[in-house]
Amino acid sequence: MHCARCLLRVLGQSVYRAARPSLLRSPQHRQVLRRFGSNDTPAEFAGAETAVARDPFAAEHKNKASFAEALRAFAEADVRRRGHVEFIYAALKKMPEFGVERDLAVYNQLLDVFPKEVFVPRNFIQRMFNHYPRQQECAVQLLEQMENYGVMPNVETKVLLVRIFGDKGHPVRKYQRIMYWFPKFKHANPFPVPQRLPEDPVDLARFSLKRIANDLDARVTVYQMARTDVSQSGEQTAAAPHIVGIQSPEQMELLGEHDPDRPVLVEGPFPLWLRKTCVHYYVLRAEPAPPEERAEEPYDPERCFDYPLQLDLDLDRDLGDMDTLDVEDLDEGPVYAMCMTSQGDQATLNRWISGLQESNPILGRIPTLFRLRAAAPRELPAESPTDESLGRETPPPEEAKRSAN
């Protein structure tokens, strides 16, 4: 047996050595070598490289229609959907640019990019060892972005997830958690902010002041509308900013009882964030009265029947109570009015005070002090200031003094 095997091995090697030169000289072999050794790319592969290198979201008009067209083009380009994970990650980043980050139909269309019934586990072992982890993580990331933007999935989303990953996959579990918690917290905020804020600055100021005051009796007054002038060259310049104020009847009553010998203060600006929009407001207030001048008002038990405003409880101290615990009461003084304006200088705020004098004549006899500070920058500062005349960076003041010495 061993001699027969050795004889066959020797005969096979001799036959291969005899046939090798003819194989190397064959045109098929030279064609294969030329294809893999040259730099020429076949036509079928050149089209694929061009499709990969081209940005599918480089559309001239970035809207929902162009985004949906990019998704449809990718789905029809390859039946196997090669590179769908990278494509979905890129689409998630581009959604805010196209304005579809809160569109549920677009998220369902993006889930439809996944191949169907390919990532479904066939047995309990595949399900236990996290079948196709990259694809499941990508789908969970898509659902997390929906959660961050407050988009609630629907039945179509669940059907797509079950067809793609099965009913026991991680994306389906994530969908179940979203559907459990979203209805509980959807209307939990008693003061919701709309998704689209008013574009008109006067309407935005009116909405913001009503949100700060939280008083149904407060009255919003527009003291001055924004006005622009057109120069001879055709440029528009702001001639007068808008001034919108708010004051409640209770604040007017407190201002009428204010001591004319004590000044009132105009302070600001204070920031108020409404989603991604920052507005600033100013307050008219007074310093707290000295303790010897404060008069305690009698408590009215019939003022509120639902929530008691005063509790007289005689509680004995326990051994576990802390005798050193003390709560510091900080009195900031009464606030008499608030306003918003696009130009927070002293001249503009003087017009606001003049408008308040029509409904509060006591302001004509009370001195007014202005405590204004610079508004917070809405844009990031430059990296380093440059001296245009010298063409180099301007050194800090300390280094300039050292160089001068």
C-alpha positions in Angstrom: 0.0 0.0 0.0 2.7 2.5 0.9 4.6 1.7 -2.3 1.5 2.3 -4.4 0.9 5.7 -2.7 4.5 6.8 -3.3 4.3 5.7 -6.9 1.1 7.7 -7.5 2.6 10.8 -5.8 5.7 10.6 -8.0 3.6 10.2 -11.2 1.4 13.1 -10.2 4.3 15.5 -9.7 5.9 14.5 -13.0 2.6 15.1 -14.9 2.2 18.5 -13.3 5.8 19.6 -14.1 5.2 18.5 -17.7 1.9 20.4 -18.1 2.9 23.6 -16.2 4.8 25.4 -19.2 1.8 24.9 -21.4 -0.6 26.3 -18.8 1.6 29.4 -18.4 1.6 29.9 -22.1 -2.2 29.6 -22.5 -4.1 32.9 -23.4 -6.6 32.3 -20.5 -3.8 32.4 -18.0 -2.2 35.5 -19.5 -5.6 37.2 -19.4 -6.0 36.5 -15.7 -2.5 37.7 -14.9 -3.1 40.9 -17.0 -6.4 41.5 -15.1 -4.9 41.2 -11.7 -1.5 42.7 -12.4 -2.5 45.8 -14.4 -4.0 49.0 -13.1 -7.0 49.0 -15.5 -10.3 48.6 -13.8 -13.0 46.6 -15.5 -16.2 48.5 -16.5 -18.4 46.6 -14.1 -16.1 47.5 -11.1 -15.6 51.1 -12.2 -19.3 51.8 -11.9 -19.4 50.4 -8.4 -16.4 52.5 -7.3 -18.1 55.6 -8.7 -21.3 54.8 -6.8 -19.4 54.3 -3.6 -17.3 57.5 -3.9 -20.3 59.7 -4.8 -22.2 61.2 -1.9 -25.8 60.1 -2.1 -27.0 63.1 -0.1 -25.2 65.8 -2.1 -28.5 67.2 -3.4 -28.9 70.8 -4.6 -32.3 71.3 -2.8 -32.2 69.6 0.6 -35.8 68.7 1.5 -37.8 65.6 2.2 -38.3 64.7 -1.5 -34.5 64.7 -2.2 -33.8 62.7 1.0 -36.4 60.1 0.0 -35.0 59.9 -3.5 -31.5 59.2 -2.0 -33.0 56.3 0.0 -34.9 54.9 -3.0 -31.8 55.1 -5.2 -29.7 53.2 -2.7 -32.4 50.5 -2.3 -32.6 50.0 -6.0 -28.9 50.1 -6.7 -28.2 46.6 -5.2 -30.5 43.8 -4.3 -28.3 42.6 -1.5 -28.1 46.1 0.0 -24.3 46.0 0.5 -23.0 48.7 2.8 -26.5 49.4 4.3 -25.2 49.9 7.8 -22.8 52.7 6.8 -25.5 54.2 4.6 -28.0 54.3 7.5 -25.5 55.9 9.8 -24.7 58.6 7.2 -28.4 59.2 6.6 -29.0 59.7 10.4 -26.4 62.4 10.5 -27.8 64.1 7.4 -31.4 64.2 8.6 -31.2 67.6 10.4 -29.8 69.2 7.2 -32.8 68.0 5.2 -35.3 68.9 7.9 -36.7 65.4 8.3 -35.4 64.6 11.8 -38.9 64.6 13.2 -40.7 62.8 10.3 -41.9 59.3 11.2 -42.4 58.3 7.6 -38.7 59.0 6.8 -37.6 56.8 9.7 -39.8 53.9 8.5 -38.4 54.4 5.0 -34.9 54.3 6.4 -35.7 51.1 8.3 -36.9 49.6 5.0 -33.3 49.8 3.7 -32.4 46.8 5.9 -32.6 43.4 4.1 -35.7 41.5 5.2 -35.6 38.1 7.0 -31.8 37.8 6.8 -30.9 38.8 10.4 -33.7 36.8 12.0 -32.3 34.2 14.4 -33.2 30.6 13.5 -32.7 29.0 16.9 -32.2 29.9 20.5 -28.4 29.7 20.2 -28.3 32.5 17.6 -30.7 34.5 19.7 -28.6 34.0 22.8 -25.3 35.1 21.2 -26.6 38.4 19.7 -27.2 37.5 16.1 -25.7 40.1 13.7 -24.7 42.6 16.3 -23.7 45.4 13.9 -27.1 45.5 12.2 -28.9 45.3 15.6 -26.8 48.2 17.0 -27.5 50.3 13.9 -31.3 49.8 14.3 -31.1 50.6 18.0 -29.2 53.8 17.2 -32.0 54.7 14.7 -34.6 54.2 17.4 -32.6 56.3 19.9 -32.5 59.2 17.5 -36.2 58.9 17.2 -36.4 59.0 21.0 -34.2 62.0 21.2 -36.3 64.0 18.8 -39.6 62.9 20.4 -40.8 60.8 17.5 -43.1 58.0 18.6 -43.0 54.9 16.4 -46.2 53.3 15.0 -47.4 49.8 13.9 -45.5 50.0 10.6 -42.2 50.5 12.6 -42.9 47.4 14.6 -43.8 45.3 11.5 -40.5 46.4 9.8 -38.4 45.5 12.9 -40.1 42.1 13.3 -39.5 41.3 9.6 -35.8 42.4 9.9 -34.7 41.1 13.3 -37.5 38.9 14.6 -39.7 39.4 17.6 -37.0 38.7 20.1 -34.2 41.0 18.8 -32.8 44.0 20.6 -34.4 46.6 18.3 -37.8 45.1 19.0 -37.1 45.3 22.8 -36.1 48.9 22.3 -39.3 49.6 20.5 -41.3 48.1 23.3 -39.6 50.2 25.9 -40.3 53.4 23.9 -43.9 52.5 23.5 -44.2 51.9 27.3 -42.5 55.2 28.4 -43.5 57.7 25.7 -47.2 57.8 26.4 -46.5 58.3 30.2 -44.2 61.3 29.6 -45.7 62.8 26.5 -48.0 65.2 28.4 -46.1 65.3 31.7 -44.9 68.9 31.1 -47.6 71.3 32.1 -45.9 74.1 30.2 -45.0 72.6 26.8 -42.9 74.5 24.2 -44.2 74.2 20.6 -41.9 72.6 18.1 -42.0 75.7 15.9 -41.6 78.9 17.6 -42.9 82.2 16.2 -40.6 83.8 13.7 -41.8 87.3 14.4 -39.7 88.7 17.3 -42.7 90.6 18.7 -44.8 87.4 18.8 -41.8 85.5 20.2 -41.4 88.1 23.0 -45.1 88.0 23.8 -45.0 84.2 24.1 -41.8 84.3 26.2 -43.2 86.9 28.6 -46.4 85.0 29.1 -44.4 81.9 29.9 -42.3 83.7 32.5 -45.1 85.5 34.2 -47.5 82.5 34.4 -50.4 84.8 35.4 -53.6 84.8 33.5 -54.4 88.4 34.5 -51.1 89.7 33.3 -51.4 92.1 30.3 -48.9 92.2 27.5 -48.2 95.7 26.0 -46.3 96.5 22.9 -44.7 99.9 23.6 -42.8 100.2 20.3 -42.7 98.2 17.1 -39.5 97.6 15.2 -38.8 100.1 12.5 -36.2 100.2 9.7 -35.0 103.0 7.5 -33.7 102.7 4.0 -30.6 104.8 3.1 -29.8 106.3 -0.2 -27.6 103.3 -1.1 -30.5 100.9 -0.5 -29.3 99.4 2.7 -31.8 98.8 5.5 -30.8 100.0 9.0 -32.6 99.5 12.3 -34.1 102.8 13.3 -36.0 101.7 16.4 -36.1 98.3 18.2 -39.3 96.6 19.4 -40.2 96.9 23.1 -42.7 94.4 24.6 -43.6 94.4 28.3 -45.8 92.6 30.7 -47.3 93.5 34.0 -50.1 92.0 36.2 -52.6 93.9 38.3 -50.9 92.6 41.5 -47.6 94.0 40.3 -49.3 97.4 39.6 -50.7 97.3 43.2 -47.3 96.6 44.7 -45.7 99.3 42.6 -48.3 101.8 43.8 -47.4 101.0 47.4 -43.7 101.5 46.8 -41.9 104.2 48.8 -40.9 107.0 46.5 -37.7 107.7 48.4 -36.4 104.2 47.6 -35.2 103.8 43.9 -36.3 101.0 41.6 -33.8 99.0 39.5 -33.8 97.9 35.9 -31.6 94.8 35.6 -30.7 92.5 32.8 -30.4 90.9 30.4 -31.3 87.5 31.7 -31.3 84.6 29.2 -34.3 82.4 28.5 -33.9 79.3 26.3 -36.8 78.0 24.3 -35.5 74.9 22.7 -32.6 76.1 20.5 -33.6 79.8 20.6 -32.2 82.1 23.3 -34.0 85.3 24.2 -33.2 87.9 26.8 -35.5 89.9 29.1 -35.2 92.8 31.6 -36.9 93.2 35.0 -38.0 96.3 37.0 -37.7 95.5 40.6 -36.8 97.0 44.0 -34.4 96.1 46.8 -36.0 94.2 49.7 -37.2 96.4 52.5 -35.3 96.5 55.8 -36.6 94.1 58.4 -37.8 96.9 60.7 -39.9 98.4 57.9 -41.6 95.1 56.9 -45.2 94.7 57.9 -46.7 91.3 58.0 -49.9 91.0 56.2 -52.7 89.1 57.9 -53.3 85.6 56.6 -56.5 85.1 54.7 -57.6 81.4 55.2 -60.2 81.7 52.4 -57.7 82.8 49.7 -57.0 79.2 48.7 -59.1 76.2 49.7 -57.2 73.5 47.7 -53.6 74.3 49.0 -53.1 75.7 52.5 -50.8 78.8 52.5 -49.9 78.5 56.1 -49.5 75.5 58.4 -49.4 75.7 62.2 -48.0 72.4 63.3 -46.7 71.7 66.8 -44.3 68.9 66.3 -42.0 67.4 68.9 -38.4 66.8 68.0 -37.1 63.3 67.7 -33.7 62.0 68.7 -32.7 61.7 65.0 -33.6 65.3 64.1 -30.7 67.7 63.4 -30.8 70.9 65.6 -28.2 72.6 63.4 -30.3 72.4 60.2 -31.2 75.8 59.0 -32.8 77.1 55.8 -31.6 80.5 54.6 -34.4 82.7 53.3 -33.2 84.9 50.5 -35.4 87.8 49.7 -34.7 89.4 46.3 -37.3 92.0 46.5 -40.5 92.5 44.5 -40.6 92.4 40.7 -42.9 95.1 39.2 -42.6 94.5 35.5 -40.7 92.7 32.7 -39.9 93.5 29.1 -38.1 92.2 26.0 -36.3 94.2 23.4 -34.0 93.7 20.5 -31.6 96.5 21.7 -31.0 96.5 25.5 -29.3 99.9 25.9 -30.3 102.5 28.4 -32.1 104.8 25.9 -34.4 101.9 24.8 -35.2 100.9 28.4 -36.0 104.6 29.2 -38.7 104.4 26.6 -40.1 101.3 28.3 -40.1 103.1 31.7 -41.9 106.1 30.0 -44.5 103.7 28.7 -45.0 102.2 32.1 -45.7 105.7 33.6 -49.0 105.9 31.7 -50.4 103.0 33.8 -48.1 103.6 36.8 -47.9 107.4 37.5 -45.8 106.8 40.6 -42.8 106.0 38.4 -42.5 109.7 37.7 -41.7 110.3 41.4 -39.4 107.3 41.9 -35.7 107.4 40.9 -34.7 104.7 38.5 -31.3 103.0 38.4 -30.0 100.9 35.6 -27.9 97.8 36.3 -27.1 96.5 32.8 -24.6 93.9 31.9 -23.4 92.6 28.6 -25.5 89.9 27.0 -24.0 86.4 26.6 -22.4 85.9 23.3 -24.5 83.8 20.9 -21.5 82.9 18.7 -18.2 81.4 19.5 -15.3 83.9 19.6 -12.6 83.8 17.0 -9.6 81.5 17.6 -7.0 84.2 17.9 -7.1 87.9 17.0 -4.9 89.0 14.1 -3.3 92.3 13.4 -4.3 93.0 9.8 -1.8 95.8 9.4 1.2 93.6 10.4 -0.2 90.3 9.1 0.5 88.5 12.4 -1.3 87.4 15.5 -1.7 90.1 18.2 0.1 89.0 21.4 -1.7 89.0 24.8 -1.3 92.2 26.9 1.2 90.6 29.3 3.5 89.4 26.5 3.3 92.8 24.9 4.4 94.5 28.1 7.3 92.0 28.4 8.4 92.7 24.9 8.2 96.4 25.4 10.4 96.2 28.5 
